[in-house]
Amino acid sequence: MGRIQFTGGDWAAGVDLSVAWDAAHDTRVGVAYRSRVDHRLVGQADFTVPSEARPLMAGGLFANTGAQTVLPMPTELSVSASRALPSGWLLLADATWTGWSRFRELRVTFDNPSQPEVRQPALWNDNIRFAAGARKAVAARWTLSGGAGYETTPVPDSTRNARLPEENHAWFSAGAAYQRSGSQHFDVYYSHLVTPDATIRLDDPSAGRLAGSVHWRLNVLGASAVFRF
């Protein structure tokens, strides 16, 4: 089986802006903005060529070469709020819009003039994420938290592929924090992500047809420790 592996890197600068407003003594509202950043990834393309295709290499095809592509990282806008209740619970909510619609195609060009560029349509859409949760100190050193969220996928049905079988999905999270002292803090959390089966129906004149569905679930268990000196 033939394949191409591209490895590239880039540095780019963007702008992050945020503002918080104490709407009341127990309510806070925040807005955060992150600007779009276009990464021009420059690196090396390495080809794995099956034996039946090696005669084509005589014409300069499939030779390892330098390559580049542009990857737009999208604009992001978030609105969040928190409210402290007399019972000790802190309620949290967040809504985030991400401007993925600027990503129209994946295009890789090569330094080797004999190697045709790779172009794959993306045609992504803007997406929205909603999340809500709560947190409460249940003892002098322990804090429990939990929440849920829902996110729409930027990947349309027409360009969904096996490398990124994205669909609208929901997730649920729970965690605990332990404050051992003013300089030592420990966290543990668990998240479960649920997504419906992602249907794939792609027709490529050069590669043929890919049809099927992808079923997946994701469980994440994490822990962290903070030591201040």
mmCIF file of the C-alpha atoms, coordinates in Angstrom:
data_MODEL
# 
_entry.id   MODEL 
# 
loop_
_atom_site.group_PDB 
_atom_site.id 
_atom_site.type_symbol 
_atom_site.label_atom_id 
_atom_site.label_alt_id 
_atom_site.label_comp_id 
_atom_site.label_asym_id 
_atom_site.label_entity_id 
_atom_site.label_seq_id 
_atom_site.pdbx_PDB_ins_code 
_atom_site.Cartn_x 
_atom_site.Cartn_y 
_atom_site.Cartn_z 
_atom_site.occupancy 
_atom_site.B_iso_or_equiv 
_atom_site.pdbx_formal_charge 
_atom_site.auth_seq_id 
_atom_site.auth_comp_id 
_atom_site.auth_asym_id 
_atom_site.auth_atom_id 
_atom_site.pdbx_PDB_model_num 
ATOM 1   C CA . MET A 1 1   ? 0.000   0.000  0.000   1.00 0.00 ? 1   MET A CA 1 
ATOM 2   C CA . GLY A 1 2   ? 1.337   3.397  -0.967  1.00 0.00 ? 2   GLY A CA 1 
ATOM 3   C CA . ARG A 1 3   ? 1.218   6.382  1.347   1.00 0.00 ? 3   ARG A CA 1 
ATOM 4   C CA . ILE A 1 4   ? 2.671   9.821  1.947   1.00 0.00 ? 4   ILE A CA 1 
ATOM 5   C CA . GLN A 1 5   ? 3.765   11.201 5.294   1.00 0.00 ? 5   GLN A CA 1 
ATOM 6   C CA . PHE A 1 6   ? 4.178   14.952 5.719   1.00 0.00 ? 6   PHE A CA 1 
ATOM 7   C CA . THR A 1 7   ? 5.962   16.442 8.719   1.00 0.00 ? 7   THR A CA 1 
ATOM 8   C CA . GLY A 1 8   ? 6.036   20.221 9.051   1.00 0.00 ? 8   GLY A CA 1 
ATOM 9   C CA . GLY A 1 9   ? 6.166   23.038 11.558  1.00 0.00 ? 9   GLY A CA 1 
ATOM 10  C CA . ASP A 1 10  ? 5.580   26.768 11.884  1.00 0.00 ? 10  ASP A CA 1 
ATOM 11  C CA . TRP A 1 11  ? 5.446   29.696 14.296  1.00 0.00 ? 11  TRP A CA 1 
ATOM 12  C CA . ALA A 1 12  ? 2.701   32.317 14.099  1.00 0.00 ? 12  ALA A CA 1 
ATOM 13  C CA . ALA A 1 13  ? 1.318   35.120 16.253  1.00 0.00 ? 13  ALA A CA 1 
ATOM 14  C CA . GLY A 1 14  ? -2.256  35.918 17.192  1.00 0.00 ? 14  GLY A CA 1 
ATOM 15  C CA . VAL A 1 15  ? -4.277  38.029 19.594  1.00 0.00 ? 15  VAL A CA 1 
ATOM 16  C CA . ASP A 1 16  ? -6.186  36.942 22.710  1.00 0.00 ? 16  ASP A CA 1 
ATOM 17  C CA . LEU A 1 17  ? -8.530  39.417 24.379  1.00 0.00 ? 17  LEU A CA 1 
ATOM 18  C CA . SER A 1 18  ? -10.761 38.867 27.396  1.00 0.00 ? 18  SER A CA 1 
ATOM 19  C CA . VAL A 1 19  ? -12.916 40.924 29.740  1.00 0.00 ? 19  VAL A CA 1 
ATOM 20  C CA . ALA A 1 20  ? -14.793 40.021 32.932  1.00 0.00 ? 20  ALA A CA 1 
ATOM 21  C CA . TRP A 1 21  ? -17.693 41.860 34.543  1.00 0.00 ? 21  TRP A CA 1 
ATOM 22  C CA . ASP A 1 22  ? -19.015 41.459 38.071  1.00 0.00 ? 22  ASP A CA 1 
ATOM 23  C CA . ALA A 1 23  ? -22.698 41.820 37.227  1.00 0.00 ? 23  ALA A CA 1 
ATOM 24  C CA . ALA A 1 24  ? -23.615 41.337 40.901  1.00 0.00 ? 24  ALA A CA 1 
ATOM 25  C CA . HIS A 1 25  ? -21.835 40.325 44.076  1.00 0.00 ? 25  HIS A CA 1 
ATOM 26  C CA . ASP A 1 26  ? -22.539 36.652 43.265  1.00 0.00 ? 26  ASP A CA 1 
ATOM 27  C CA . THR A 1 27  ? -22.565 36.733 39.437  1.00 0.00 ? 27  THR A CA 1 
ATOM 28  C CA . ARG A 1 28  ? -19.695 37.149 36.966  1.00 0.00 ? 28  ARG A CA 1 
ATOM 29  C CA . VAL A 1 29  ? -19.836 37.330 33.159  1.00 0.00 ? 29  VAL A CA 1 
ATOM 30  C CA . GLY A 1 30  ? -16.834 36.999 30.848  1.00 0.00 ? 30  GLY A CA 1 
ATOM 31  C CA . VAL A 1 31  ? -16.102 37.317 27.137  1.00 0.00 ? 31  VAL A CA 1 
ATOM 32  C CA . ALA A 1 32  ? -12.983 35.975 25.420  1.00 0.00 ? 32  ALA A CA 1 
ATOM 33  C CA . TYR A 1 33  ? -11.803 36.418 21.822  1.00 0.00 ? 33  TYR A CA 1 
ATOM 34  C CA . ARG A 1 34  ? -9.017  34.639 19.962  1.00 0.00 ? 34  ARG A CA 1 
ATOM 35  C CA . SER A 1 35  ? -7.943  35.833 16.523  1.00 0.00 ? 35  SER A CA 1 
ATOM 36  C CA . ARG A 1 36  ? -7.457  33.685 13.461  1.00 0.00 ? 36  ARG A CA 1 
ATOM 37  C CA . VAL A 1 37  ? -3.910  32.466 12.846  1.00 0.00 ? 37  VAL A CA 1 
ATOM 38  C CA . ASP A 1 38  ? -2.732  31.021 9.525   1.00 0.00 ? 38  ASP A CA 1 
ATOM 39  C CA . HIS A 1 39  ? 0.045   28.473 9.906   1.00 0.00 ? 39  HIS A CA 1 
ATOM 40  C CA . ARG A 1 40  ? 2.220   27.891 6.846   1.00 0.00 ? 40  ARG A CA 1 
ATOM 41  C CA . LEU A 1 41  ? 3.614   24.458 7.590   1.00 0.00 ? 41  LEU A CA 1 
ATOM 42  C CA . VAL A 1 42  ? 6.893   23.760 5.820   1.00 0.00 ? 42  VAL A CA 1 
ATOM 43  C CA . GLY A 1 43  ? 8.586   20.400 6.051   1.00 0.00 ? 43  GLY A CA 1 
ATOM 44  C CA . GLN A 1 44  ? 9.327   17.091 4.383   1.00 0.00 ? 44  GLN A CA 1 
ATOM 45  C CA . ALA A 1 45  ? 7.074   14.702 2.454   1.00 0.00 ? 45  ALA A CA 1 
ATOM 46  C CA . ASP A 1 46  ? 8.152   11.057 2.527   1.00 0.00 ? 46  ASP A CA 1 
ATOM 47  C CA . PHE A 1 47  ? 6.588   8.612  0.058   1.00 0.00 ? 47  PHE A CA 1 
ATOM 48  C CA . THR A 1 48  ? 6.098   4.880  0.580   1.00 0.00 ? 48  THR A CA 1 
ATOM 49  C CA . VAL A 1 49  ? 5.794   3.382  -2.906  1.00 0.00 ? 49  VAL A CA 1 
ATOM 50  C CA . PRO A 1 50  ? 4.476   -0.177 -3.536  1.00 0.00 ? 50  PRO A CA 1 
ATOM 51  C CA . SER A 1 51  ? 6.459   -2.309 -5.960  1.00 0.00 ? 51  SER A CA 1 
ATOM 52  C CA . GLU A 1 52  ? 3.816   -2.129 -8.704  1.00 0.00 ? 52  GLU A CA 1 
ATOM 53  C CA . ALA A 1 53  ? 4.057   1.687  -8.785  1.00 0.00 ? 53  ALA A CA 1 
ATOM 54  C CA . ARG A 1 54  ? 7.838   2.017  -8.692  1.00 0.00 ? 54  ARG A CA 1 
ATOM 55  C CA . PRO A 1 55  ? 8.192   2.294  -12.506 1.00 0.00 ? 55  PRO A CA 1 
ATOM 56  C CA . LEU A 1 56  ? 6.501   5.699  -12.178 1.00 0.00 ? 56  LEU A CA 1 
ATOM 57  C CA . MET A 1 57  ? 9.436   6.936  -10.103 1.00 0.00 ? 57  MET A CA 1 
ATOM 58  C CA . ALA A 1 58  ? 11.543  7.024  -13.264 1.00 0.00 ? 58  ALA A CA 1 
ATOM 59  C CA . GLY A 1 59  ? 9.577   10.117 -14.278 1.00 0.00 ? 59  GLY A CA 1 
ATOM 60  C CA . GLY A 1 60  ? 10.291  11.887 -10.993 1.00 0.00 ? 60  GLY A CA 1 
ATOM 61  C CA . LEU A 1 61  ? 7.076   10.953 -9.192  1.00 0.00 ? 61  LEU A CA 1 
ATOM 62  C CA . PHE A 1 62  ? 6.906   9.824  -5.570  1.00 0.00 ? 62  PHE A CA 1 
ATOM 63  C CA . ALA A 1 63  ? 10.393  11.020 -4.648  1.00 0.00 ? 63  ALA A CA 1 
ATOM 64  C CA . ASN A 1 64  ? 10.897  12.343 -1.129  1.00 0.00 ? 64  ASN A CA 1 
ATOM 65  C CA . THR A 1 65  ? 10.784  16.118 -1.277  1.00 0.00 ? 65  THR A CA 1 
ATOM 66  C CA . GLY A 1 66  ? 10.113  19.305 0.610   1.00 0.00 ? 66  GLY A CA 1 
ATOM 67  C CA . ALA A 1 67  ? 6.446   20.256 0.945   1.00 0.00 ? 67  ALA A CA 1 
ATOM 68  C CA . GLN A 1 68  ? 4.223   22.958 2.399   1.00 0.00 ? 68  GLN A CA 1 
ATOM 69  C CA . THR A 1 69  ? 0.599   23.619 3.280   1.00 0.00 ? 69  THR A CA 1 
ATOM 70  C CA . VAL A 1 70  ? -1.450  26.369 4.929   1.00 0.00 ? 70  VAL A CA 1 
ATOM 71  C CA . LEU A 1 71  ? -3.535  25.470 7.974   1.00 0.00 ? 71  LEU A CA 1 
ATOM 72  C CA . PRO A 1 72  ? -5.915  28.202 9.193   1.00 0.00 ? 72  PRO A CA 1 
ATOM 73  C CA . MET A 1 73  ? -6.572  28.128 12.932  1.00 0.00 ? 73  MET A CA 1 
ATOM 74  C CA . PRO A 1 74  ? -9.973  29.740 13.396  1.00 0.00 ? 74  PRO A CA 1 
ATOM 75  C CA . THR A 1 75  ? -11.331 32.792 15.155  1.00 0.00 ? 75  THR A CA 1 
ATOM 76  C CA . GLU A 1 76  ? -12.976 31.895 18.458  1.00 0.00 ? 76  GLU A CA 1 
ATOM 77  C CA . LEU A 1 77  ? -15.454 33.821 20.607  1.00 0.00 ? 77  LEU A CA 1 
ATOM 78  C CA . SER A 1 78  ? -16.630 32.641 24.037  1.00 0.00 ? 78  SER A CA 1 
ATOM 79  C CA . VAL A 1 79  ? -19.190 33.966 26.498  1.00 0.00 ? 79  VAL A CA 1 
ATOM 80  C CA . SER A 1 80  ? -19.202 32.498 29.997  1.00 0.00 ? 80  SER A CA 1 
ATOM 81  C CA . ALA A 1 81  ? -20.937 33.133 33.284  1.00 0.00 ? 81  ALA A CA 1 
ATOM 82  C CA . SER A 1 82  ? -20.780 31.941 36.891  1.00 0.00 ? 82  SER A CA 1 
ATOM 83  C CA . ARG A 1 83  ? -23.193 32.362 39.794  1.00 0.00 ? 83  ARG A CA 1 
ATOM 84  C CA . ALA A 1 84  ? -22.568 31.550 43.440  1.00 0.00 ? 84  ALA A CA 1 
ATOM 85  C CA . LEU A 1 85  ? -25.572 30.199 45.353  1.00 0.00 ? 85  LEU A CA 1 
ATOM 86  C CA . PRO A 1 86  ? -26.168 30.600 49.101  1.00 0.00 ? 86  PRO A CA 1 
ATOM 87  C CA . SER A 1 87  ? -25.966 26.810 49.451  1.00 0.00 ? 87  SER A CA 1 
ATOM 88  C CA . GLY A 1 88  ? -22.298 26.896 48.440  1.00 0.00 ? 88  GLY A CA 1 
ATOM 89  C CA . TRP A 1 89  ? -22.721 25.696 44.865  1.00 0.00 ? 89  TRP A CA 1 
ATOM 90  C CA . LEU A 1 90  ? -21.020 27.617 42.046  1.00 0.00 ? 90  LEU A CA 1 
ATOM 91  C CA . LEU A 1 91  ? -22.914 27.319 38.746  1.00 0.00 ? 91  LEU A CA 1 
ATOM 92  C CA . LEU A 1 92  ? -20.937 27.643 35.512  1.00 0.00 ? 92  LEU A CA 1 
ATOM 93  C CA . ALA A 1 93  ? -21.989 28.044 31.864  1.00 0.00 ? 93  ALA A CA 1 
ATOM 94  C CA . ASP A 1 94  ? -20.182 28.669 28.602  1.00 0.00 ? 94  ASP A CA 1 
ATOM 95  C CA . ALA A 1 95  ? -21.011 29.136 24.915  1.00 0.00 ? 95  ALA A CA 1 
ATOM 96  C CA . THR A 1 96  ? -18.255 29.190 22.288  1.00 0.00 ? 96  THR A CA 1 
ATOM 97  C CA . TRP A 1 97  ? -18.434 29.944 18.556  1.00 0.00 ? 97  TRP A CA 1 
ATOM 98  C CA . THR A 1 98  ? -15.542 28.861 16.326  1.00 0.00 ? 98  THR A CA 1 
ATOM 99  C CA . GLY A 1 99  ? -15.114 30.125 12.766  1.00 0.00 ? 99  GLY A CA 1 
ATOM 100 C CA . TRP A 1 100 ? -14.078 26.946 10.995  1.00 0.00 ? 100 TRP A CA 1 
ATOM 101 C CA . SER A 1 101 ? -15.821 28.001 7.750   1.00 0.00 ? 101 SER A CA 1 
ATOM 102 C CA . ARG A 1 102 ? -12.532 29.574 6.562   1.00 0.00 ? 102 ARG A CA 1 
ATOM 103 C CA . PHE A 1 103 ? -11.112 26.056 6.127   1.00 0.00 ? 103 PHE A CA 1 
ATOM 104 C CA . ARG A 1 104 ? -12.178 25.248 2.569   1.00 0.00 ? 104 ARG A CA 1 
ATOM 105 C CA . GLU A 1 105 ? -9.588  22.661 1.508   1.00 0.00 ? 105 GLU A CA 1 
ATOM 106 C CA . LEU A 1 106 ? -6.401  20.877 2.468   1.00 0.00 ? 106 LEU A CA 1 
ATOM 107 C CA . ARG A 1 107 ? -3.792  21.641 -0.169  1.00 0.00 ? 107 ARG A CA 1 
ATOM 108 C CA . VAL A 1 108 ? -0.224  20.313 -0.093  1.00 0.00 ? 108 VAL A CA 1 
ATOM 109 C CA . THR A 1 109 ? 2.327   21.492 -2.663  1.00 0.00 ? 109 THR A CA 1 
ATOM 110 C CA . PHE A 1 110 ? 5.740   19.953 -3.275  1.00 0.00 ? 110 PHE A CA 1 
ATOM 111 C CA . ASP A 1 111 ? 9.177   21.294 -4.126  1.00 0.00 ? 111 ASP A CA 1 
ATOM 112 C CA . ASN A 1 112 ? 9.538   18.500 -6.678  1.00 0.00 ? 112 ASN A CA 1 
ATOM 113 C CA . PRO A 1 113 ? 8.075   20.017 -9.881  1.00 0.00 ? 113 PRO A CA 1 
ATOM 114 C CA . SER A 1 114 ? 7.128   16.542 -11.148 1.00 0.00 ? 114 SER A CA 1 
ATOM 115 C CA . GLN A 1 115 ? 4.920   15.810 -8.148  1.00 0.00 ? 115 GLN A CA 1 
ATOM 116 C CA . PRO A 1 116 ? 1.309   17.006 -8.510  1.00 0.00 ? 116 PRO A CA 1 
ATOM 117 C CA . GLU A 1 117 ? -0.133  18.826 -5.536  1.00 0.00 ? 117 GLU A CA 1 
ATOM 118 C CA . VAL A 1 118 ? -2.566  17.095 -3.181  1.00 0.00 ? 118 VAL A CA 1 
ATOM 119 C CA . ARG A 1 119 ? -5.963  18.785 -2.837  1.00 0.00 ? 119 ARG A CA 1 
ATOM 120 C CA . GLN A 1 120 ? -8.735  17.516 -0.596  1.00 0.00 ? 120 GLN A CA 1 
ATOM 121 C CA . PRO A 1 121 ? -11.952 19.519 -0.114  1.00 0.00 ? 121 PRO A CA 1 
ATOM 122 C CA . ALA A 1 122 ? -12.901 20.408 3.460   1.00 0.00 ? 122 ALA A CA 1 
ATOM 123 C CA . LEU A 1 123 ? -15.758 22.958 3.192   1.00 0.00 ? 123 LEU A CA 1 
ATOM 124 C CA . TRP A 1 124 ? -16.029 23.073 6.977   1.00 0.00 ? 124 TRP A CA 1 
ATOM 125 C CA . ASN A 1 125 ? -18.760 24.996 8.792   1.00 0.00 ? 125 ASN A CA 1 
ATOM 126 C CA . ASP A 1 126 ? -18.656 27.272 11.821  1.00 0.00 ? 126 ASP A CA 1 
ATOM 127 C CA . ASN A 1 127 ? -19.499 25.343 14.977  1.00 0.00 ? 127 ASN A CA 1 
ATOM 128 C CA . ILE A 1 128 ? -20.899 26.059 18.437  1.00 0.00 ? 128 ILE A CA 1 
ATOM 129 C CA . ARG A 1 129 ? -20.198 24.472 21.809  1.00 0.00 ? 129 ARG A CA 1 
ATOM 130 C CA . PHE A 1 130 ? -22.402 24.750 24.902  1.00 0.00 ? 130 PHE A CA 1 
ATOM 131 C CA . ALA A 1 131 ? -21.366 23.609 28.353  1.00 0.00 ? 131 ALA A CA 1 
ATOM 132 C CA . ALA A 1 132 ? -22.713 23.878 31.895  1.00 0.00 ? 132 ALA A CA 1 
ATOM 133 C CA . GLY A 1 133 ? -21.536 22.604 35.238  1.00 0.00 ? 133 GLY A CA 1 
ATOM 134 C CA . ALA A 1 134 ? -21.348 23.112 38.970  1.00 0.00 ? 134 ALA A CA 1 
ATOM 135 C CA . ARG A 1 135 ? -18.697 23.063 41.689  1.00 0.00 ? 135 ARG A CA 1 
ATOM 136 C CA . LYS A 1 136 ? -18.936 22.866 45.477  1.00 0.00 ? 136 LYS A CA 1 
ATOM 137 C CA . ALA A 1 137 ? -16.549 22.641 48.390  1.00 0.00 ? 137 ALA A CA 1 
ATOM 138 C CA . VAL A 1 138 ? -17.745 19.620 50.396  1.00 0.00 ? 138 VAL A CA 1 
ATOM 139 C CA . ALA A 1 139 ? -15.075 19.737 53.097  1.00 0.00 ? 139 ALA A CA 1 
ATOM 140 C CA . ALA A 1 140 ? -12.251 21.962 54.252  1.00 0.00 ? 140 ALA A CA 1 
ATOM 141 C CA . ARG A 1 141 ? -9.890  20.543 51.620  1.00 0.00 ? 141 ARG A CA 1 
ATOM 142 C CA . TRP A 1 142 ? -12.160 18.845 49.062  1.00 0.00 ? 142 TRP A CA 1 
ATOM 143 C CA . THR A 1 143 ? -14.055 20.311 46.100  1.00 0.00 ? 143 THR A CA 1 
ATOM 144 C CA . LEU A 1 144 ? -16.295 18.300 43.771  1.00 0.00 ? 144 LEU A CA 1 
ATOM 145 C CA . SER A 1 145 ? -17.311 19.332 40.256  1.00 0.00 ? 145 SER A CA 1 
ATOM 146 C CA . GLY A 1 146 ? -19.337 18.027 37.358  1.00 0.00 ? 146 GLY A CA 1 
ATOM 147 C CA . GLY A 1 147 ? -20.832 19.130 34.065  1.00 0.00 ? 147 GLY A CA 1 
ATOM 148 C CA . ALA A 1 148 ? -21.977 18.335 30.569  1.00 0.00 ? 148 ALA A CA 1 
ATOM 149 C CA . GLY A 1 149 ? -21.645 19.849 27.128  1.00 0.00 ? 149 GLY A CA 1 
ATOM 150 C CA . TYR A 1 150 ? -22.734 19.603 23.513  1.00 0.00 ? 150 TYR A CA 1 
ATOM 151 C CA . GLU A 1 151 ? -20.750 20.553 20.417  1.00 0.00 ? 151 GLU A CA 1 
ATOM 152 C CA . THR A 1 152 ? -21.726 20.681 16.763  1.00 0.00 ? 152 THR A CA 1 
ATOM 153 C CA . THR A 1 153 ? -19.201 19.351 14.299  1.00 0.00 ? 153 THR A CA 1 
ATOM 154 C CA . PRO A 1 154 ? -17.567 21.626 11.705  1.00 0.00 ? 154 PRO A CA 1 
ATOM 155 C CA . VAL A 1 155 ? -17.155 18.677 9.318   1.00 0.00 ? 155 VAL A CA 1 
ATOM 156 C CA . PRO A 1 156 ? -20.001 18.408 6.755   1.00 0.00 ? 156 PRO A CA 1 
ATOM 157 C CA . ASP A 1 157 ? -21.384 15.072 5.564   1.00 0.00 ? 157 ASP A CA 1 
ATOM 158 C CA . SER A 1 158 ? -19.951 15.645 2.092   1.00 0.00 ? 158 SER A CA 1 
ATOM 159 C CA . THR A 1 159 ? -16.276 15.707 3.183   1.00 0.00 ? 159 THR A CA 1 
ATOM 160 C CA . ARG A 1 160 ? -16.242 13.520 6.310   1.00 0.00 ? 160 ARG A CA 1 
ATOM 161 C CA . ASN A 1 161 ? -13.438 10.960 6.082   1.00 0.00 ? 161 ASN A CA 1 
ATOM 162 C CA . ALA A 1 162 ? -11.969 8.109  8.105   1.00 0.00 ? 162 ALA A CA 1 
ATOM 163 C CA . ARG A 1 163 ? -9.136  10.282 9.432   1.00 0.00 ? 163 ARG A CA 1 
ATOM 164 C CA . LEU A 1 164 ? -11.591 12.701 11.048  1.00 0.00 ? 164 LEU A CA 1 
ATOM 165 C CA . PRO A 1 165 ? -14.999 11.013 11.477  1.00 0.00 ? 165 PRO A CA 1 
ATOM 166 C CA . GLU A 1 166 ? -16.488 13.995 13.325  1.00 0.00 ? 166 GLU A CA 1 
ATOM 167 C CA . GLU A 1 167 ? -20.170 14.202 14.271  1.00 0.00 ? 167 GLU A CA 1 
ATOM 168 C CA . ASN A 1 168 ? -22.161 16.323 16.706  1.00 0.00 ? 168 ASN A CA 1 
ATOM 169 C CA . HIS A 1 169 ? -21.347 15.016 20.164  1.00 0.00 ? 169 HIS A CA 1 
ATOM 170 C CA . ALA A 1 170 ? -22.039 15.371 23.870  1.00 0.00 ? 170 ALA A CA 1 
ATOM 171 C CA . TRP A 1 171 ? -19.783 14.788 26.840  1.00 0.00 ? 171 TRP A CA 1 
ATOM 172 C CA . PHE A 1 172 ? -20.099 14.374 30.595  1.00 0.00 ? 172 PHE A CA 1 
ATOM 173 C CA . SER A 1 173 ? -17.410 15.119 33.164  1.00 0.00 ? 173 SER A CA 1 
ATOM 174 C CA . ALA A 1 174 ? -16.845 14.776 36.898  1.00 0.00 ? 174 ALA A CA 1 
ATOM 175 C CA . GLY A 1 175 ? -13.882 15.602 39.056  1.00 0.00 ? 175 GLY A CA 1 
ATOM 176 C CA . ALA A 1 176 ? -12.495 16.186 42.516  1.00 0.00 ? 176 ALA A CA 1 
ATOM 177 C CA . ALA A 1 177 ? -9.845  18.533 43.863  1.00 0.00 ? 177 ALA A CA 1 
ATOM 178 C CA . TYR A 1 178 ? -7.867  18.211 47.083  1.00 0.00 ? 178 TYR A CA 1 
ATOM 179 C CA . GLN A 1 179 ? -6.035  21.204 48.578  1.00 0.00 ? 179 GLN A CA 1 
ATOM 180 C CA . ARG A 1 180 ? -3.442  19.646 50.848  1.00 0.00 ? 180 ARG A CA 1 
ATOM 181 C CA . SER A 1 181 ? -1.866  22.976 51.746  1.00 0.00 ? 181 SER A CA 1 
ATOM 182 C CA . GLY A 1 182 ? -1.402  26.448 50.311  1.00 0.00 ? 182 GLY A CA 1 
ATOM 183 C CA . SER A 1 183 ? 1.373   25.128 48.078  1.00 0.00 ? 183 SER A CA 1 
ATOM 184 C CA . GLN A 1 184 ? 0.066   21.644 47.141  1.00 0.00 ? 184 GLN A CA 1 
ATOM 185 C CA . HIS A 1 185 ? -3.030  20.990 45.033  1.00 0.00 ? 185 HIS A CA 1 
ATOM 186 C CA . PHE A 1 186 ? -4.243  17.734 43.467  1.00 0.00 ? 186 PHE A CA 1 
ATOM 187 C CA . ASP A 1 187 ? -6.958  17.130 40.835  1.00 0.00 ? 187 ASP A CA 1 
ATOM 188 C CA . VAL A 1 188 ? -8.518  14.049 39.312  1.00 0.00 ? 188 VAL A CA 1 
ATOM 189 C CA . TYR A 1 189 ? -11.231 14.010 36.633  1.00 0.00 ? 189 TYR A CA 1 
ATOM 190 C CA . TYR A 1 190 ? -13.123 11.703 34.290  1.00 0.00 ? 190 TYR A CA 1 
ATOM 191 C CA . SER A 1 191 ? -14.847 12.565 30.987  1.00 0.00 ? 191 SER A CA 1 
ATOM 192 C CA . HIS A 1 192 ? -17.031 10.427 28.742  1.00 0.00 ? 192 HIS A CA 1 
ATOM 193 C CA . LEU A 1 193 ? -17.735 11.566 25.186  1.00 0.00 ? 193 LEU A CA 1 
ATOM 194 C CA . VAL A 1 194 ? -20.690 10.200 23.209  1.00 0.00 ? 194 VAL A CA 1 
ATOM 195 C CA . THR A 1 195 ? -21.139 10.666 19.458  1.00 0.00 ? 195 THR A CA 1 
ATOM 196 C CA . PRO A 1 196 ? -23.552 9.057  16.965  1.00 0.00 ? 196 PRO A CA 1 
ATOM 197 C CA . ASP A 1 197 ? -22.216 6.868  14.184  1.00 0.00 ? 197 ASP A CA 1 
ATOM 198 C CA . ALA A 1 198 ? -20.449 8.983  11.569  1.00 0.00 ? 198 ALA A CA 1 
ATOM 199 C CA . THR A 1 199 ? -21.450 8.090  8.020   1.00 0.00 ? 199 THR A CA 1 
ATOM 200 C CA . ILE A 1 200 ? -18.779 8.313  5.318   1.00 0.00 ? 200 ILE A CA 1 
ATOM 201 C CA . ARG A 1 201 ? -19.547 8.439  1.591   1.00 0.00 ? 201 ARG A CA 1 
ATOM 202 C CA . LEU A 1 202 ? -16.658 9.781  -0.471  1.00 0.00 ? 202 LEU A CA 1 
ATOM 203 C CA . ASP A 1 203 ? -16.024 9.516  -4.212  1.00 0.00 ? 203 ASP A CA 1 
ATOM 204 C CA . ASP A 1 204 ? -12.514 10.305 -5.430  1.00 0.00 ? 204 ASP A CA 1 
ATOM 205 C CA . PRO A 1 205 ? -11.725 9.901  -9.170  1.00 0.00 ? 205 PRO A CA 1 
ATOM 206 C CA . SER A 1 206 ? -8.156  8.875  -8.334  1.00 0.00 ? 206 SER A CA 1 
ATOM 207 C CA . ALA A 1 207 ? -8.767  6.744  -5.219  1.00 0.00 ? 207 ALA A CA 1 
ATOM 208 C CA . GLY A 1 208 ? -12.238 5.292  -5.727  1.00 0.00 ? 208 GLY A CA 1 
ATOM 209 C CA . ARG A 1 209 ? -15.201 5.176  -3.336  1.00 0.00 ? 209 ARG A CA 1 
ATOM 210 C CA . LEU A 1 210 ? -15.135 4.975  0.452   1.00 0.00 ? 210 LEU A CA 1 
ATOM 211 C CA . ALA A 1 211 ? -18.460 4.173  2.106   1.00 0.00 ? 211 ALA A CA 1 
ATOM 212 C CA . GLY A 1 212 ? -19.258 3.066  5.642   1.00 0.00 ? 212 GLY A CA 1 
ATOM 213 C CA . SER A 1 213 ? -19.680 4.405  9.150   1.00 0.00 ? 213 SER A CA 1 
ATOM 214 C CA . VAL A 1 214 ? -17.448 4.938  12.166  1.00 0.00 ? 214 VAL A CA 1 
ATOM 215 C CA . HIS A 1 215 ? -18.595 4.119  15.696  1.00 0.00 ? 215 HIS A CA 1 
ATOM 216 C CA . TRP A 1 216 ? -16.504 5.444  18.558  1.00 0.00 ? 216 TRP A CA 1 
ATOM 217 C CA . ARG A 1 217 ? -16.637 6.452  22.190  1.00 0.00 ? 217 ARG A CA 1 
ATOM 218 C CA . LEU A 1 218 ? -13.992 8.241  24.222  1.00 0.00 ? 218 LEU A CA 1 
ATOM 219 C CA . ASN A 1 219 ? -13.197 7.968  27.925  1.00 0.00 ? 219 ASN A CA 1 
ATOM 220 C CA . VAL A 1 220 ? -10.598 10.239 29.491  1.00 0.00 ? 220 VAL A CA 1 
ATOM 221 C CA . LEU A 1 221 ? -9.168  9.853  32.982  1.00 0.00 ? 221 LEU A CA 1 
ATOM 222 C CA . GLY A 1 222 ? -6.708  12.487 34.112  1.00 0.00 ? 222 GLY A CA 1 
ATOM 223 C CA . ALA A 1 223 ? -4.867  13.708 37.174  1.00 0.00 ? 223 ALA A CA 1 
ATOM 224 C CA . SER A 1 224 ? -2.683  16.663 37.990  1.00 0.00 ? 224 SER A CA 1 
ATOM 225 C CA . ALA A 1 225 ? -0.593  17.925 40.875  1.00 0.00 ? 225 ALA A CA 1 
ATOM 226 C CA . VAL A 1 226 ? 0.574   21.463 41.576  1.00 0.00 ? 226 VAL A CA 1 
ATOM 227 C CA . PHE A 1 227 ? 3.476   22.294 43.890  1.00 0.00 ? 227 PHE A CA 1 
ATOM 228 C CA . ARG A 1 228 ? 4.323   25.923 44.549  1.00 0.00 ? 228 ARG A CA 1 
ATOM 229 C CA . PHE A 1 229 ? 7.719   26.954 45.866  1.00 0.00 ? 229 PHE A CA 1 
# 
